[in-house]
Amino acid sequence: MNSYSLQRDILFDDGCQIYQIESEKDGVCLKYWILAKERTDEFELRIDGLPSIVSELNLDFSAGTEIYEKLPDLELKYTGYEGLIKTDSIVCATRLGLLINEKVRNIFTGLHIDDVEYFPAVLIEENSGARDTAYYFANITGLYSCVD
């Protein structure tokens, strides 16, 4: 017998949601996690560029494979403006996968989501040079194709 259940476990203030899917097939229980994020405000920070090391090493944080290279902190530049909102999960270029803050990383850890590698990110505001080190690239190594 096959059975499926879907529940929303966590809803962040910025509209980011984590869903848990449990499925049972032939007596085997499987758990899947889905992070859903869409920009909910035009002032939310969006990162479009790539750190130079990502291009140089041809890295892809959305491929579902482990990254074996030891990487320096990955620096991303952005231009700040009045009203800018840095969310728990920032939308960024596709090859960068998930850009999350410490809060989301701690939630993943608490949910025992273990097939994730974390690489420190530094967000640098271009005009002031202000550095924000509270973010990580989450490279999900247990990635499965699904329907969007």
Secondary structure as GFF3:
##gff-version 3
##sequence-region A 1 148
A	DSSP	beta_strand	2	11	.	.	.	ID=ss1
A	DSSP	beta_strand	17	25	.	.	.	ID=ss2
A	DSSP	beta_strand	28	36	.	.	.	ID=ss3
A	DSSP	beta_strand	46	47	.	.	.	ID=ss4
A	DSSP	alpha_helix	52	56	.	.	.	ID=ss5
A	DSSP	beta_strand	74	78	.	.	.	ID=ss6
A	DSSP	beta_strand	89	92	.	.	.	ID=ss7
A	DSSP	three_ten_helix	94	96	.	.	.	ID=ss8
A	DSSP	beta_strand	98	101	.	.	.	ID=ss9
A	DSSP	alpha_helix	102	110	.	.	.	ID=ss10
A	DSSP	beta_strand	116	125	.	.	.	ID=ss11
A	DSSP	beta_strand	131	140	.	.	.	ID=ss12
###
